[in-house]
Amino acid sequence: MKMQRKVWGSLAAAVIVLGGGYGISEVQGAAAGSTGSVSQSKTLIGVAKAEKNALKEAQGVIVSVDLEKKFSGTYYDVEIRKSNQEIDVRVDAYNGKIVKVRKETDNDDDDFDKAKQNGTIIGAGKAAAVAAASVKGNFDELDLDEDDGILFYEVKFRNGNTETEIGVDAYSGKIVYTDVDHDDDED
């Protein structure tokens, strides 16, 4: 009988400890903005919507968008350039809400500022859509780059062990190059 009480007592203690630990982790996750497994079944808002929401927060030219998957959640990290300012806007990848905005002065003398004056660029969302139509995989990141006065978006997608980078002309929206890299390649 004493043995049976010890077993039941131990089981009851384990249930209380595990149940309490589960409850605490759920509260901590909710406070951090995590929606647990529910967010995994939702659809990402996409680069175009992240771009639109970020530009509501800060006007300028989007120079990069990264899809970040962290323990605290999944978000688009959008970098905007305006004159001598760099603005980082973090957009929740599932609901589009602004999570964080950080501004800092950037006095770099970039050729980018001169090149972007040559016309209206297509935008990050359109560049990502053009690139996505030509490749299978999940969006990873996008960067606005300049080479010899030509402005283009470098858009990266991941499909298993394969990373594909697609260059999209920032003015015309035409694909200018495609570079495929397999993780097991020896470059």
Secondary structure as UniProt FT lines:
FT   HELIX           2..31
FT   TURN            32..33
FT   HELIX           37..40
FT   HELIX           47..57
FT   STRAND          61..70
FT   TURN            71..72
FT   STRAND          73..82
FT   TURN            83..84
FT   STRAND          85..92
FT   TURN            93..95
FT   STRAND          98..105
FT   HELIX           111..115
FT   HELIX           116..118
FT   HELIX           124..132
FT   TURN            133..134
FT   STRAND          138..147
FT   TURN            148..149
FT   STRAND          150..159
FT   TURN            160..161
FT   STRAND          162..169
FT   TURN            170..172
FT   STRAND          175..182
FT   TURN            183..184
//
